[in-house]
């Protein structure tokens, strides 16, 4: 409709121009020079008007095209004022700008909605181009790796070389688990990659999921299942042996009363007693590990961390003093509290302190440090640190496995039990050790269980 109106205006000017030319030609043929001069002046005016008419439209169109090129849809063209010939064109430009503004507002709304959704995810997401320049990264990614910003993915090569190598070798559709140190904690990340093209440019999208807790829970559940099966079979096998040994012992005792000097009966009786003792020992062993595999849920109360550490220190003070071990205690702030099971945590701390005491036996100036603090995210951290012999790197990943021990008289159950107790509190236990420089064990409690 608008262009029909413009065409009518242009056609009218052309018809008028042709009419003036006809009249001028007629005047010249009949030697009406006055009329010819008048038509010539009118012809010049019409040509100038047509030129201005066409030029104004071209200028308006060029201006609108330039605005489109720079994506400037905020300009308003005068549709109610200005030259009447341009009003329909200006109205069309305003309608196009309004449509683009609506589309842009809709896209921005969808983008903000997507931003909010991605910000709520606990999965880290980062997108980068073929040159490694990061196009987008969410807060979960920065929090997971403790990075305030990331401009180029190659920056991870110096900060997290293990992760960077895994990213370089990542195959789309084949997630891999990467274990690395982030700050003072060991985390395991499930890294997934995919590639896509946007406006002809290739991009890589990475997703990082912290699966440390999930893997730990799965590992603990597997060990508990193994323990239940093992203790069930041991108890089912040993109980009849113990019963039989007891019966045989009574029969031998009766036979001994009839033949007190029979050496064979003495040997049989001794063997039976050994069988009975070992059977009872196996039953006690199975009962202990059955109790480990069915550890009860914690009974949480509000604890003052200072009192918890002091109670542990006082409980072991005599033993540590006899070994010449100096113990220091620090809690920041002094009124730091924790919502947890005091008996279970005391059991964990006693085990860690005794392990530390064992580690510093050959150290000239043995020292154990007990510390606690709250980090920026309001997580309570309890630390047991020693200056002992440290833990060999080749066994560091195995110390929390049930029954694993490097000590001749160790049971391999203490640290496994400590790990399970921390998982019951939705927390974790971390270890950092350097051979010859000592070990540090940290108990991390999430904000949900702190006050």
Secondary structure as GFF3:
##gff-version 3
##sequence-region A 1 451
A	DSSP	alpha_helix	2	29	.	.	.	ID=ss1
A	DSSP	alpha_helix	33	69	.	.	.	ID=ss2
A	DSSP	alpha_helix	84	120	.	.	.	ID=ss3
A	DSSP	beta_strand	124	129	.	.	.	ID=ss4
A	DSSP	beta_strand	134	137	.	.	.	ID=ss5
A	DSSP	alpha_helix	139	145	.	.	.	ID=ss6
A	DSSP	three_ten_helix	153	155	.	.	.	ID=ss7
A	DSSP	alpha_helix	156	159	.	.	.	ID=ss8
A	DSSP	alpha_helix	161	168	.	.	.	ID=ss9
A	DSSP	beta_strand	176	182	.	.	.	ID=ss10
A	DSSP	beta_strand	185	198	.	.	.	ID=ss11
A	DSSP	beta_strand	201	210	.	.	.	ID=ss12
A	DSSP	alpha_helix	212	258	.	.	.	ID=ss13
A	DSSP	alpha_helix	263	293	.	.	.	ID=ss14
A	DSSP	beta_strand	301	304	.	.	.	ID=ss15
A	DSSP	alpha_helix	305	322	.	.	.	ID=ss16
A	DSSP	beta_strand	326	332	.	.	.	ID=ss17
A	DSSP	beta_strand	337	340	.	.	.	ID=ss18
A	DSSP	alpha_helix	342	359	.	.	.	ID=ss19
A	DSSP	beta_strand	367	374	.	.	.	ID=ss20
A	DSSP	beta_strand	380	386	.	.	.	ID=ss21
A	DSSP	three_ten_helix	396	398	.	.	.	ID=ss22
A	DSSP	alpha_helix	414	424	.	.	.	ID=ss23
A	DSSP	beta_strand	428	434	.	.	.	ID=ss24
A	DSSP	beta_strand	438	445	.	.	.	ID=ss25
A	DSSP	three_ten_helix	447	449	.	.	.	ID=ss26
###
